[in-house]
C-alpha cells in the first residue's frame, strides 16, 4: 500500500477502529427537470417536454416509497432537480406525507442547491425555508451540489449553480438550525489537485466553525452522457489517493464515505484501506449516476454490503443517518 494510503488508513482506524458503516435506505428522486443544466449532469431535463422528463406528484413519491420499502429501512434519501415551478408547499406536503406514513424513518432531503432554489422561488430566506421544512419532518440535508468550490471550475462545469461560497452559507444556516448535513466533492473532471485541496480546506473550515457535517463524500465523476464525454474516467489509484488526502486533511470529520454506486464495488472495497469508513447504503433505484453510465446495480441487499465489508477484514456496522449503530456485525441494538 502506498505511504499516503497507509497514513490515511491509520488516521481512519484511530477514529473508527475496524468498523465500517452502512445504512438500510431508499433513494427517492422526485424530478429530473432542472433550471440549472449543469454541464456534467446526465440526469437533468430542461423541461417537461424533453424525452425522459418526470415530475412526481406527492402521491407518486409515496407510491415509490411504498415500492422501495423493506423492513429495517432507516432513511429516505430524497433529491431532485431545481424544478422551475414546484412551490414550497409541494416539498412540505411530500415531507409531511412521508413522515406521517413512516414516522420512524429519517428524512434526508434536498441539497443546499435545491434549498436555495426553493427559498428564492418562495421569496423566503434560507433559514425561513429550512425552518418550515424541518417542521414537516426534514431531518438532515444530503451533501450534493458541492462539486468543486473554485469559481473558475464551477463556471466551466455548472455556471448556473450557486457559488461554492453560497453552498457553504446554506450549510452554515442548516447547522445553526440544528439540521446536520453531509458534504460532497465531485472530482475527476476539469479540476486540478490544488482545486480539490482548496475544496477540502473550505469544508474543513466550516466544520471547525459548526461541527454540523456528519460525513464527507468524494464523488468520482462519470463522464458518459455528459458534455464532458471526451474526458477519460479518472483511474482507480488517483481516486484512492483523493480518498486518502480527504481523510488526512479533514481531521475534524468522523466519517469519509465511499459511495459504491459511483466507485463500483471493487474500488469501494479498496477505499476502505485509503481512509474511508462508510460504504453508504442499500439505496434502491438510483437514477442520477446511472444516467451518467454507472455500471453498478441500482440496489444492493444489506447482506451484500456486509459481505463486501467482511471480505475487507472489517466489522460491518449498520447505522442510522446520524451514525448511531443499529447492529454491529449482525448483533442488533435498538436506536429508535
Ligand atoms: S447536477 Fe443537480 S442542479 Fe445541476 S443540472 Fe443536475 S440536477 Fe440540476
Boltz pocket constraint, residues with backbone or C-beta under 6 A from the ligand:
constraints:
  - pocket:
      binder: B
      contacts: [[A, 32], [A, 34], [A, 35], [A, 36], [A, 37], [A, 38], [A, 41], [A, 43], [A, 44], [A, 80], [A, 81], [A, 82], [A, 113], [A, 158], [A, 161]]
      max_distance: 6.0
